[in-house]
Amino acid sequence: MNAIATTQFSKLSLRVNETNENHHLWNNRGVWWCHLTIHQADATAKRLRFSLKTREIEKARERRDRIFQKLETLQIAV
């Protein structure tokens, strides 16, 4: 009997509000942070929050966008 190997993957969930250029960003005591959710294959969700290590909103947006671009190209195996 042959076994079929399957790998389940997580899915990055990004809701982008085109009218809000600061989506997924919040300011915590002057430092910008990013927040996103990953929906896992086992029907659970994982929230990720991380500092963008800047006090400038323009830099925070650039860093968030670069992070999202990298995450979209990755598949996260569970």
Secondary structure, DSSP 8 states (H G I E B T S, - for coil): --------B-EEE----TT-TTTTEEEETTEEEEEEEEE-TTS-EEEEEEE---S-HHHHHHHHHHHHHHHHH---B-
